[in-house]
């Protein structure tokens, strides 16, 4: 009877542990990123009353006789199933759809979490505002004027300097995507080829110098009399400006002191060659015209030469009709479709995509990557140890953290403007609560009945 008493006690204690886990699950039903726990039971040691016997010629085998000594907790598992995503609209809220955890830093120690309610501190560092832990990732670096994110480097703090300056960048590339109407009439006039005023189409576009000052790029296209499928182009910078910019173009290796060149097309309307006034010709691959002009706002010492700025005007690829100057019997639509210069601006806001890349949006219309949020995955996420504040730490059985960008090595995607809710199912928890209560109640009856049997034993002698 003493065995049954202690078996009942073990049942009471361990069902209480299971109730503690259920209570913790229910209390965290609205905790973002929370992963529910589950208790598994197993029987304890058994006392052997008689061992097993193998069969003989006379009798069969005999099974062992054992009395169980109660039960114990086999494991308390953390269930890392996906929680539902709730849209918040807050740009610093991020959730993980799939496997993986965010990497957090507190001092020299790393923590991991699924709770992505982040924010910025006064230094622009991306942190968890509830505890100050810093979100880890890769900060973008500027290489040859381009923002580059090196995800093979070690992770560090992510800084989003809202309000910081974005320096101006001069125009180095201008891409033309034009159609010149083949039906344009050729009306001769003036002293030479291209001196035609009627039948000229013009396009203008803004380009920028190194100070961020804007200049007007104007290109005038005119049919050349007497030559089929040939057009003259005249390039000018700030044609109506107060200061002369001395616009010149260059195609060959030698300098050209004019601002005109010629475009030749085939009978299919595709670009074939470009030639400058001194006869330098390009007729293979991408056709680029180098344009140079004086920067009026630049400081020039007395007796010094004006500051020149050069950029490449790309006309397109020979024989192509995509993003290239063409000549079809369709209304002329001469336009510049892209240039890479911009004035100075300020970082106004930012956005996070599903790869975790943080892109800054500047007041000058440019977008530039600022960094990328890192993610960690483990061979055995159930082996992680809960460290409070919705965080986990690495253990001997979790495996080493594999830190990489979203989508790499089975990591899920990042959903910005959302938070992952708890994966606790209340219906399941209440059902487990009923089962646990009945188990606790049954074990208490075992103790009560064993006590009554002892009482009967004590009353045998009066």
LINKADA-V243081 format. One record per residue. N is the residue number from 1. RES is the residue in one letter. PHI is phi as a letter, one per 20 degrees, with the letter a starting at -180 (999 if undefined). OMEGA is omega in degrees with one decimal (999 if undefined). D_LAST is the distance of its C-alpha to the last C-alpha in Angstrom with 2 decimals. Layout:
BEGIN
n=N res=RES phi=PHI omega=OMEGA d_last=D_LAST
n=N res=RES phi=PHI omega=OMEGA d_last=D_LAST
END
This chain:
BEGIN
n=1 res=X phi=999 omega=177.3 d_last=21.24
n=2 res=X phi=f omega=178.1 d_last=22.56
n=3 res=X phi=f omega=-179.2 d_last=25.98
n=4 res=X phi=f omega=176.5 d_last=25.71
n=5 res=X phi=f omega=-177.4 d_last=24.72
n=6 res=X phi=f omega=174.2 d_last=27.81
n=7 res=X phi=f omega=177.1 d_last=29.96
n=8 res=X phi=f omega=179.0 d_last=29.16
n=9 res=X phi=f omega=179.4 d_last=30.06
n=10 res=X phi=f omega=177.2 d_last=33.34
n=11 res=X phi=f omega=178.2 d_last=34.07
n=12 res=X phi=f omega=-176.6 d_last=33.60
n=13 res=X phi=f omega=-174.3 d_last=35.77
n=14 res=X phi=f omega=172.1 d_last=38.55
n=15 res=X phi=f omega=174.2 d_last=38.73
n=16 res=X phi=f omega=175.8 d_last=39.12
n=17 res=X phi=f omega=178.3 d_last=41.99
n=18 res=X phi=f omega=178.0 d_last=43.54
n=19 res=X phi=f omega=177.0 d_last=43.28
n=20 res=X phi=f omega=179.6 d_last=44.99
n=21 res=X phi=f omega=178.2 d_last=47.87
n=22 res=X phi=f omega=178.6 d_last=48.19
n=23 res=X phi=f omega=178.0 d_last=48.28
n=24 res=X phi=f omega=176.9 d_last=50.98
n=25 res=X phi=f omega=-177.6 d_last=52.97
n=26 res=X phi=f omega=179.9 d_last=52.91
n=27 res=X phi=f omega=-179.9 d_last=53.81
n=28 res=X phi=d omega=-177.2 d_last=56.84
n=29 res=X phi=f omega=179.4 d_last=57.99
n=30 res=X phi=d omega=177.7 d_last=61.25
n=31 res=X phi=e omega=-177.3 d_last=61.72
n=32 res=X phi=f omega=177.0 d_last=64.99
n=33 res=X phi=m omega=-177.2 d_last=64.80
n=34 res=X phi=f omega=176.4 d_last=60.98
n=35 res=X phi=d omega=-173.9 d_last=59.41
n=36 res=X phi=f omega=176.0 d_last=55.93
n=37 res=X phi=d omega=179.0 d_last=52.98
n=38 res=X phi=b omega=-179.4 d_last=50.73
n=39 res=X phi=d omega=173.7 d_last=47.31
n=40 res=X phi=d omega=179.8 d_last=46.60
n=41 res=X phi=d omega=169.9 d_last=43.16
n=42 res=X phi=b omega=-179.4 d_last=42.36
n=43 res=X phi=f omega=-179.6 d_last=39.28
n=44 res=X phi=e omega=178.3 d_last=37.95
n=45 res=X phi=g omega=176.6 d_last=37.43
n=46 res=X phi=d omega=177.1 d_last=35.62
n=47 res=X phi=e omega=-177.5 d_last=33.47
n=48 res=X phi=e omega=177.9 d_last=35.02
n=49 res=X phi=e omega=177.7 d_last=32.66
n=50 res=X phi=b omega=-178.3 d_last=35.68
n=51 res=X phi=e omega=179.2 d_last=39.34
n=52 res=X phi=f omega=177.9 d_last=42.08
n=53 res=X phi=c omega=-179.2 d_last=44.09
n=54 res=X phi=e omega=-180.0 d_last=47.68
n=55 res=X phi=f omega=174.5 d_last=48.97
n=56 res=X phi=c omega=179.0 d_last=50.27
n=57 res=X phi=f omega=-176.4 d_last=52.57
n=58 res=X phi=e omega=-175.1 d_last=49.71
n=59 res=X phi=c omega=177.1 d_last=47.16
n=60 res=X phi=e omega=-178.7 d_last=47.25
n=61 res=X phi=f omega=-179.3 d_last=45.88
n=62 res=X phi=c omega=178.5 d_last=42.23
n=63 res=X phi=f omega=177.6 d_last=41.23
n=64 res=X phi=f omega=176.0 d_last=39.07
n=65 res=X phi=d omega=-176.7 d_last=35.39
n=66 res=X phi=c omega=176.1 d_last=34.60
n=67 res=X phi=d omega=179.8 d_last=31.90
n=68 res=X phi=f omega=-177.8 d_last=33.39
n=69 res=X phi=d omega=176.2 d_last=32.25
n=70 res=X phi=o omega=-176.5 d_last=33.48
n=71 res=X phi=c omega=179.8 d_last=36.93
n=72 res=X phi=b omega=178.1 d_last=39.52
n=73 res=X phi=f omega=178.2 d_last=42.82
n=74 res=X phi=f omega=-179.9 d_last=45.64
n=75 res=X phi=a omega=169.3 d_last=48.50
n=76 res=X phi=c omega=-172.2 d_last=49.67
n=77 res=X phi=e omega=169.5 d_last=53.17
n=78 res=X phi=e omega=-174.6 d_last=56.06
n=79 res=X phi=e omega=-175.9 d_last=57.89
n=80 res=X phi=e omega=174.2 d_last=61.63
n=81 res=X phi=e omega=-176.5 d_last=62.87
n=82 res=X phi=f omega=172.6 d_last=65.85
n=83 res=X phi=e omega=178.6 d_last=65.34
n=84 res=X phi=f omega=179.1 d_last=67.64
n=85 res=X phi=e omega=178.7 d_last=70.77
n=86 res=X phi=d omega=179.6 d_last=71.59
n=87 res=X phi=f omega=179.4 d_last=75.22
n=88 res=X phi=d omega=-177.6 d_last=75.79
n=89 res=X phi=n omega=178.5 d_last=79.54
n=90 res=X phi=e omega=-171.6 d_last=79.08
n=91 res=X phi=f omega=-179.4 d_last=81.30
n=92 res=X phi=e omega=174.6 d_last=78.95
n=93 res=X phi=e omega=179.4 d_last=75.91
n=94 res=X phi=c omega=178.0 d_last=75.48
n=95 res=X phi=c omega=178.6 d_last=73.02
n=96 res=X phi=d omega=173.6 d_last=72.58
n=97 res=X phi=d omega=-175.8 d_last=72.93
n=98 res=X phi=p omega=-177.5 d_last=71.46
n=99 res=X phi=e omega=174.5 d_last=70.16
n=100 res=X phi=o omega=178.8 d_last=70.62
n=101 res=X phi=c omega=173.6 d_last=69.80
n=102 res=X phi=f omega=-179.9 d_last=71.97
n=103 res=X phi=d omega=-178.9 d_last=72.40
n=104 res=X phi=c omega=-179.6 d_last=71.78
n=105 res=X phi=c omega=173.7 d_last=72.58
n=106 res=X phi=c omega=-172.9 d_last=70.97
n=107 res=X phi=m omega=178.2 d_last=72.55
n=108 res=X phi=d omega=-175.1 d_last=72.65
n=109 res=X phi=d omega=179.3 d_last=69.63
n=110 res=X phi=d omega=175.1 d_last=69.84
n=111 res=X phi=c omega=-178.4 d_last=67.50
n=112 res=X phi=c omega=-174.7 d_last=67.55
n=113 res=X phi=b omega=170.8 d_last=66.96
n=114 res=X phi=d omega=-179.3 d_last=67.50
n=115 res=X phi=e omega=-173.8 d_last=67.87
n=116 res=X phi=d omega=176.8 d_last=71.63
n=117 res=X phi=e omega=-174.7 d_last=72.01
n=118 res=X phi=e omega=177.8 d_last=74.69
n=119 res=X phi=a omega=179.6 d_last=77.39
n=120 res=X phi=d omega=172.8 d_last=80.13
n=121 res=X phi=e omega=-174.4 d_last=79.92
n=122 res=X phi=f omega=178.5 d_last=82.93
n=123 res=X phi=e omega=-177.9 d_last=84.35
n=124 res=X phi=n omega=179.5 d_last=84.25
n=125 res=X phi=f omega=178.0 d_last=81.43
n=126 res=X phi=f omega=-173.7 d_last=79.21
n=127 res=X phi=c omega=165.5 d_last=75.67
n=128 res=X phi=e omega=-173.0 d_last=72.29
n=129 res=X phi=f omega=-179.1 d_last=72.76
n=130 res=X phi=f omega=-178.1 d_last=69.02
n=131 res=X phi=c omega=176.7 d_last=68.64
n=132 res=X phi=n omega=178.3 d_last=72.19
n=133 res=X phi=f omega=-175.2 d_last=71.69
n=134 res=X phi=e omega=178.0 d_last=75.10
n=135 res=X phi=f omega=-176.7 d_last=75.75
n=136 res=X phi=d omega=179.4 d_last=77.24
n=137 res=X phi=a omega=-179.2 d_last=80.20
n=138 res=X phi=c omega=178.0 d_last=83.81
n=139 res=X phi=f omega=179.3 d_last=86.47
n=140 res=X phi=f omega=176.7 d_last=89.88
n=141 res=X phi=d omega=179.7 d_last=92.75
n=142 res=X phi=e omega=179.2 d_last=96.47
n=143 res=X phi=c omega=-178.5 d_last=98.43
n=144 res=X phi=l omega=176.9 d_last=102.16
n=145 res=X phi=n omega=-179.5 d_last=101.69
n=146 res=X phi=d omega=177.1 d_last=98.88
n=147 res=X phi=f omega=-175.8 d_last=95.19
n=148 res=X phi=c omega=176.8 d_last=93.20
n=149 res=X phi=d omega=-178.7 d_last=89.42
n=150 res=X phi=e omega=-177.1 d_last=88.47
n=151 res=X phi=f omega=175.5 d_last=85.00
n=152 res=X phi=e omega=179.0 d_last=85.13
n=153 res=X phi=e omega=176.8 d_last=84.94
n=154 res=X phi=f omega=-177.4 d_last=81.74
n=155 res=X phi=f omega=178.2 d_last=80.18
n=156 res=X phi=b omega=179.9 d_last=80.62
n=157 res=X phi=f omega=176.1 d_last=80.47
n=158 res=X phi=d omega=-179.1 d_last=82.22
n=159 res=X phi=d omega=178.3 d_last=84.64
n=160 res=X phi=d omega=-172.6 d_last=86.31
n=161 res=X phi=f omega=179.9 d_last=89.04
n=162 res=X phi=g omega=-178.9 d_last=89.58
n=163 res=X phi=n omega=-179.5 d_last=92.92
n=164 res=X phi=f omega=-176.8 d_last=94.33
n=165 res=X phi=e omega=171.1 d_last=97.94
n=166 res=X phi=d omega=-174.9 d_last=99.12
n=167 res=X phi=f omega=179.0 d_last=102.56
n=168 res=X phi=f omega=177.8 d_last=105.49
n=169 res=X phi=c omega=179.8 d_last=106.59
n=170 res=X phi=f omega=177.4 d_last=110.14
n=171 res=X phi=f omega=175.8 d_last=111.05
n=172 res=X phi=d omega=-179.3 d_last=111.57
n=173 res=X phi=c omega=172.1 d_last=111.33
n=174 res=X phi=c omega=-178.0 d_last=112.80
n=175 res=X phi=d omega=178.6 d_last=112.42
n=176 res=X phi=e omega=173.3 d_last=114.88
n=177 res=X phi=c omega=-169.0 d_last=114.08
n=178 res=X phi=c omega=163.2 d_last=117.29
n=179 res=X phi=c omega=177.5 d_last=119.33
n=180 res=X phi=d omega=-173.2 d_last=123.09
n=181 res=X phi=f omega=-179.5 d_last=124.76
n=182 res=X phi=f omega=-178.5 d_last=127.28
n=183 res=X phi=e omega=-178.3 d_last=129.21
n=184 res=X phi=f omega=-179.0 d_last=130.06
n=185 res=X phi=f omega=175.9 d_last=133.86
n=186 res=X phi=e omega=-178.9 d_last=135.88
n=187 res=X phi=d omega=-175.8 d_last=138.35
n=188 res=X phi=f omega=176.9 d_last=140.40
n=189 res=X phi=a omega=179.2 d_last=141.33
n=190 res=X phi=n omega=-169.6 d_last=142.04
n=191 res=X phi=e omega=-174.2 d_last=143.35
n=192 res=X phi=b omega=179.7 d_last=141.00
n=193 res=X phi=g omega=177.3 d_last=138.04
n=194 res=X phi=n omega=-180.0 d_last=135.08
n=195 res=X phi=e omega=-178.6 d_last=137.14
n=196 res=X phi=d omega=-179.0 d_last=136.10
n=197 res=X phi=e omega=175.4 d_last=134.58
n=198 res=X phi=f omega=-178.0 d_last=134.04
n=199 res=X phi=m omega=177.4 d_last=131.39
n=200 res=X phi=d omega=176.0 d_last=129.31
n=201 res=X phi=d omega=-176.7 d_last=125.53
n=202 res=X phi=c omega=172.1 d_last=123.66
n=203 res=X phi=c omega=179.0 d_last=120.07
n=204 res=X phi=c omega=-176.4 d_last=118.57
n=205 res=X phi=b omega=179.7 d_last=115.22
n=206 res=X phi=e omega=170.8 d_last=113.66
n=207 res=X phi=c omega=-172.0 d_last=113.34
n=208 res=X phi=c omega=172.7 d_last=112.14
n=209 res=X phi=e omega=-174.6 d_last=113.42
n=210 res=X phi=f omega=177.8 d_last=111.37
n=211 res=X phi=e omega=-174.1 d_last=111.15
n=212 res=X phi=n omega=175.7 d_last=109.67
n=213 res=X phi=f omega=-177.8 d_last=112.92
n=214 res=X phi=e omega=176.6 d_last=113.61
n=215 res=X phi=c omega=-179.8 d_last=116.87
n=216 res=X phi=e omega=172.9 d_last=118.32
n=217 res=X phi=e omega=179.1 d_last=119.00
n=218 res=X phi=c omega=177.0 d_last=121.67
n=219 res=X phi=c omega=178.7 d_last=122.93
n=220 res=X phi=d omega=179.5 d_last=125.97
n=221 res=X phi=d omega=-176.7 d_last=126.58
n=222 res=X phi=c omega=175.6 d_last=130.10
n=223 res=X phi=f omega=179.0 d_last=131.70
n=224 res=X phi=e omega=-179.6 d_last=134.39
n=225 res=X phi=f omega=173.0 d_last=137.72
n=226 res=X phi=n omega=-179.9 d_last=139.21
n=227 res=X phi=c omega=-179.8 d_last=136.11
n=228 res=X phi=f omega=172.5 d_last=133.66
n=229 res=X phi=m omega=176.4 d_last=129.94
n=230 res=X phi=c omega=177.0 d_last=130.47
n=231 res=X phi=c omega=172.2 d_last=129.20
n=232 res=X phi=d omega=176.9 d_last=129.84
n=233 res=X phi=d omega=178.0 d_last=126.99
n=234 res=X phi=d omega=-176.2 d_last=127.66
n=235 res=X phi=d omega=176.4 d_last=124.82
n=236 res=X phi=b omega=176.5 d_last=124.79
n=237 res=X phi=d omega=-177.5 d_last=122.32
n=238 res=X phi=l omega=-176.9 d_last=122.58
n=239 res=X phi=f omega=-180.0 d_last=125.87
n=240 res=X phi=d omega=-179.9 d_last=126.18
n=241 res=X phi=f omega=-179.7 d_last=124.94
n=242 res=X phi=f omega=-178.2 d_last=127.05
n=243 res=X phi=d omega=177.4 d_last=126.87
n=244 res=X phi=f omega=-178.0 d_last=128.13
n=245 res=X phi=d omega=173.7 d_last=125.41
n=246 res=X phi=l omega=-177.3 d_last=127.83
n=247 res=X phi=f omega=177.8 d_last=125.84
n=248 res=X phi=c omega=177.1 d_last=126.62
n=249 res=X phi=d omega=-179.0 d_last=125.24
n=250 res=X phi=b omega=178.2 d_last=125.07
n=251 res=X phi=d omega=179.7 d_last=124.67
n=252 res=X phi=e omega=-178.6 d_last=126.28
n=253 res=X phi=f omega=-179.3 d_last=126.16
n=254 res=X phi=e omega=-179.0 d_last=129.08
n=255 res=X phi=f omega=178.5 d_last=128.82
n=256 res=X phi=c omega=-175.7 d_last=130.20
n=257 res=X phi=e omega=178.0 d_last=131.70
n=258 res=X phi=d omega=178.2 d_last=131.35
n=259 res=X phi=d omega=179.3 d_last=128.53
n=260 res=X phi=c omega=172.2 d_last=129.32
n=261 res=X phi=b omega=-175.0 d_last=128.35
n=262 res=X phi=c omega=177.7 d_last=128.81
n=263 res=X phi=d omega=178.0 d_last=126.35
n=264 res=X phi=d omega=-179.5 d_last=127.40
n=265 res=X phi=c omega=173.8 d_last=125.69
n=266 res=X phi=e omega=-177.4 d_last=126.20
n=267 res=X phi=f omega=176.2 d_last=127.07
n=268 res=X phi=e omega=176.1 d_last=123.36
n=269 res=X phi=n omega=-178.8 d_last=122.74
n=270 res=X phi=e omega=-177.1 d_last=120.75
n=271 res=X phi=f omega=-178.2 d_last=121.50
n=272 res=X phi=d omega=-175.4 d_last=123.58
n=273 res=X phi=a omega=173.3 d_last=124.90
n=274 res=X phi=c omega=-174.4 d_last=125.35
n=275 res=X phi=c omega=176.5 d_last=128.50
n=276 res=X phi=e omega=-174.1 d_last=129.58
n=277 res=X phi=f omega=-178.7 d_last=133.09
n=278 res=X phi=e omega=172.9 d_last=134.11
n=279 res=X phi=n omega=176.1 d_last=133.12
n=280 res=X phi=f omega=-172.9 d_last=129.76
n=281 res=X phi=c omega=169.4 d_last=127.76
n=282 res=X phi=c omega=-178.7 d_last=124.17
n=283 res=X phi=b omega=178.0 d_last=123.64
n=284 res=X phi=c omega=174.6 d_last=120.45
n=285 res=X phi=m omega=179.1 d_last=116.73
n=286 res=X phi=f omega=-178.9 d_last=115.66
n=287 res=X phi=e omega=-177.0 d_last=118.65
n=288 res=X phi=c omega=175.9 d_last=118.20
n=289 res=X phi=d omega=179.2 d_last=120.70
n=290 res=X phi=e omega=-178.1 d_last=120.30
n=291 res=X phi=d omega=177.3 d_last=121.06
n=292 res=X phi=c omega=178.3 d_last=121.83
n=293 res=X phi=b omega=176.5 d_last=122.54
n=294 res=X phi=f omega=177.1 d_last=123.03
n=295 res=X phi=e omega=-173.4 d_last=120.15
n=296 res=X phi=f omega=-174.1 d_last=121.89
n=297 res=X phi=e omega=-178.2 d_last=119.17
n=298 res=X phi=f omega=177.7 d_last=119.03
n=299 res=X phi=f omega=179.1 d_last=120.58
n=300 res=X phi=c omega=177.6 d_last=123.77
n=301 res=X phi=f omega=-180.0 d_last=125.48
n=302 res=X phi=g omega=-178.3 d_last=129.17
n=303 res=X phi=n omega=-179.3 d_last=131.07
n=304 res=X phi=e omega=179.1 d_last=127.93
n=305 res=X phi=e omega=179.7 d_last=127.12
n=306 res=X phi=f omega=177.8 d_last=125.01
n=307 res=X phi=f omega=-178.5 d_last=121.35
n=308 res=X phi=d omega=172.5 d_last=121.09
n=309 res=X phi=c omega=-178.3 d_last=118.10
n=310 res=X phi=c omega=173.3 d_last=117.91
n=311 res=X phi=b omega=-178.1 d_last=115.80
n=312 res=X phi=e omega=175.8 d_last=115.84
n=313 res=X phi=d omega=-173.7 d_last=116.75
n=314 res=X phi=e omega=-176.9 d_last=115.34
n=315 res=X phi=e omega=178.5 d_last=117.31
n=316 res=X phi=o omega=-175.8 d_last=115.16
n=317 res=X phi=e omega=178.9 d_last=115.42
n=318 res=X phi=g omega=177.1 d_last=118.56
n=319 res=X phi=n omega=-177.7 d_last=118.34
n=320 res=X phi=e omega=175.8 d_last=115.09
n=321 res=X phi=d omega=-178.1 d_last=114.57
n=322 res=X phi=d omega=179.5 d_last=111.15
n=323 res=X phi=l omega=-175.3 d_last=111.21
n=324 res=X phi=b omega=173.0 d_last=114.90
n=325 res=X phi=f omega=-179.0 d_last=118.26
n=326 res=X phi=c omega=176.2 d_last=119.72
n=327 res=X phi=c omega=177.0 d_last=122.88
n=328 res=X phi=c omega=178.1 d_last=122.33
n=329 res=X phi=e omega=-179.3 d_last=124.23
n=330 res=X phi=b omega=-176.5 d_last=121.63
n=331 res=X phi=g omega=-179.1 d_last=121.68
n=332 res=X phi=f omega=179.9 d_last=121.56
n=333 res=X phi=c omega=-178.0 d_last=118.21
n=334 res=X phi=f omega=-178.3 d_last=118.79
n=335 res=X phi=b omega=171.0 d_last=115.73
n=336 res=X phi=e omega=-176.0 d_last=113.71
n=337 res=X phi=d omega=179.8 d_last=110.16
n=338 res=X phi=a omega=168.8 d_last=108.59
n=339 res=X phi=b omega=-168.4 d_last=109.21
n=340 res=X phi=d omega=176.9 d_last=106.82
n=341 res=X phi=e omega=178.0 d_last=107.85
n=342 res=X phi=a omega=177.2 d_last=106.15
n=343 res=X phi=e omega=176.5 d_last=106.38
n=344 res=X phi=f omega=179.0 d_last=103.91
n=345 res=X phi=b omega=179.8 d_last=100.68
n=346 res=X phi=c omega=177.0 d_last=97.23
n=347 res=X phi=f omega=-176.4 d_last=93.80
n=348 res=X phi=e omega=-178.2 d_last=92.70
n=349 res=X phi=b omega=-179.5 d_last=89.62
n=350 res=X phi=b omega=178.4 d_last=87.94
n=351 res=X phi=b omega=-178.4 d_last=86.12
n=352 res=X phi=c omega=180.0 d_last=83.66
n=353 res=X phi=e omega=-173.9 d_last=84.12
n=354 res=X phi=f omega=173.4 d_last=81.65
n=355 res=X phi=e omega=-178.9 d_last=82.51
n=356 res=X phi=n omega=179.3 d_last=81.47
n=357 res=X phi=f omega=178.9 d_last=85.10
n=358 res=X phi=e omega=-177.3 d_last=85.78
n=359 res=X phi=d omega=178.6 d_last=89.31
n=360 res=X phi=e omega=177.7 d_last=91.07
n=361 res=X phi=d omega=-174.5 d_last=93.30
n=362 res=X phi=d omega=-177.4 d_last=96.24
n=363 res=X phi=f omega=178.8 d_last=98.57
n=364 res=X phi=e omega=176.1 d_last=101.56
n=365 res=X phi=n omega=-179.4 d_last=100.20
n=366 res=X phi=e omega=173.6 d_last=98.95
n=367 res=X phi=c omega=-175.8 d_last=95.53
n=368 res=X phi=b omega=176.8 d_last=94.29
n=369 res=X phi=f omega=179.6 d_last=91.03
n=370 res=X phi=d omega=-178.3 d_last=89.22
n=371 res=X phi=r omega=179.8 d_last=86.27
n=372 res=X phi=b omega=-179.5 d_last=83.56
n=373 res=X phi=f omega=179.4 d_last=79.78
n=374 res=X phi=e omega=175.5 d_last=77.91
n=375 res=X phi=c omega=-179.8 d_last=74.91
n=376 res=X phi=c omega=173.6 d_last=72.30
n=377 res=X phi=c omega=-176.1 d_last=70.44
n=378 res=X phi=c omega=175.7 d_last=67.78
n=379 res=X phi=f omega=179.4 d_last=66.96
n=380 res=X phi=c omega=-179.6 d_last=63.28
n=381 res=X phi=f omega=177.2 d_last=63.03
n=382 res=X phi=f omega=178.6 d_last=59.27
n=383 res=X phi=e omega=177.7 d_last=59.14
n=384 res=X phi=f omega=179.9 d_last=60.51
n=385 res=X phi=d omega=178.7 d_last=58.34
n=386 res=X phi=f omega=-176.9 d_last=58.18
n=387 res=X phi=d omega=-178.9 d_last=59.59
n=388 res=X phi=n omega=179.7 d_last=59.30
n=389 res=X phi=l omega=178.6 d_last=62.13
n=390 res=X phi=m omega=-180.0 d_last=62.37
n=391 res=X phi=d omega=176.7 d_last=63.51
n=392 res=X phi=c omega=173.0 d_last=62.59
n=393 res=X phi=c omega=-178.5 d_last=63.28
n=394 res=X phi=f omega=176.5 d_last=64.02
n=395 res=X phi=c omega=179.6 d_last=61.38
n=396 res=X phi=f omega=-175.3 d_last=61.53
n=397 res=X phi=d omega=179.6 d_last=60.54
n=398 res=X phi=e omega=-171.6 d_last=62.73
n=399 res=X phi=n omega=-179.9 d_last=65.98
n=400 res=X phi=e omega=-179.2 d_last=68.99
n=401 res=X phi=f omega=173.1 d_last=70.49
n=402 res=X phi=e omega=-174.8 d_last=73.55
n=403 res=X phi=e omega=-177.4 d_last=75.69
n=404 res=X phi=a omega=177.1 d_last=78.59
n=405 res=X phi=f omega=176.1 d_last=80.24
n=406 res=X phi=g omega=177.6 d_last=78.91
n=407 res=X phi=n omega=-178.6 d_last=79.40
n=408 res=X phi=d omega=176.6 d_last=79.49
n=409 res=X phi=l omega=174.1 d_last=76.98
n=410 res=X phi=n omega=179.0 d_last=74.98
n=411 res=X phi=f omega=-178.4 d_last=74.72
n=412 res=X phi=f omega=178.6 d_last=74.82
n=413 res=X phi=e omega=-178.8 d_last=77.42
n=414 res=X phi=e omega=178.0 d_last=77.38
n=415 res=X phi=d omega=-178.7 d_last=77.60
n=416 res=X phi=e omega=-179.6 d_last=79.10
n=417 res=X phi=m omega=-179.5 d_last=78.42
n=418 res=X phi=b omega=175.0 d_last=74.93
n=419 res=X phi=c omega=176.8 d_last=71.35
n=420 res=X phi=e omega=180.0 d_last=68.59
n=421 res=X phi=e omega=177.4 d_last=65.58
n=422 res=X phi=f omega=176.8 d_last=61.94
n=423 res=X phi=e omega=178.6 d_last=60.93
n=424 res=X phi=f omega=175.6 d_last=57.59
n=425 res=X phi=d omega=-175.1 d_last=57.14
n=426 res=X phi=f omega=179.2 d_last=55.01
n=427 res=X phi=f omega=178.9 d_last=54.22
n=428 res=X phi=f omega=-178.3 d_last=52.88
n=429 res=X phi=f omega=179.5 d_last=50.87
n=430 res=X phi=f omega=175.7 d_last=49.27
n=431 res=X phi=f omega=176.8 d_last=48.36
n=432 res=X phi=f omega=179.6 d_last=46.80
n=433 res=X phi=f omega=178.8 d_last=44.97
n=434 res=X phi=f omega=179.7 d_last=43.36
n=435 res=X phi=f omega=-179.7 d_last=42.39
n=436 res=X phi=f omega=179.0 d_last=41.00
n=437 res=X phi=f omega=-180.0 d_last=39.00
n=438 res=X phi=f omega=176.7 d_last=37.45
n=439 res=X phi=f omega=177.5 d_last=36.69
n=440 res=X phi=f omega=-178.6 d_last=35.01
n=441 res=X phi=f omega=-179.6 d_last=33.04
n=442 res=X phi=f omega=178.4 d_last=31.91
n=443 res=X phi=f omega=176.7 d_last=30.73
n=444 res=X phi=f omega=177.3 d_last=28.72
n=445 res=X phi=f omega=176.8 d_last=27.00
n=446 res=X phi=f omega=179.5 d_last=26.22
n=447 res=X phi=f omega=-178.5 d_last=24.43
n=448 res=X phi=f omega=179.8 d_last=22.58
n=449 res=X phi=f omega=177.7 d_last=21.47
n=450 res=X phi=f omega=178.2 d_last=20.43
n=451 res=X phi=f omega=178.9 d_last=18.30
n=452 res=X phi=f omega=178.0 d_last=16.57
n=453 res=X phi=f omega=176.2 d_last=16.00
n=454 res=X phi=f omega=179.2 d_last=14.47
n=455 res=X phi=f omega=177.6 d_last=12.14
n=456 res=X phi=f omega=179.4 d_last=11.14
n=457 res=X phi=f omega=-179.6 d_last=10.75
n=458 res=X phi=f omega=-178.2 d_last=8.46
n=459 res=X phi=e omega=178.8 d_last=6.04
n=460 res=X phi=f omega=178.9 d_last=6.40
n=461 res=X phi=d omega=-176.7 d_last=3.77
n=462 res=X phi=d omega=999 d_last=0.00
END
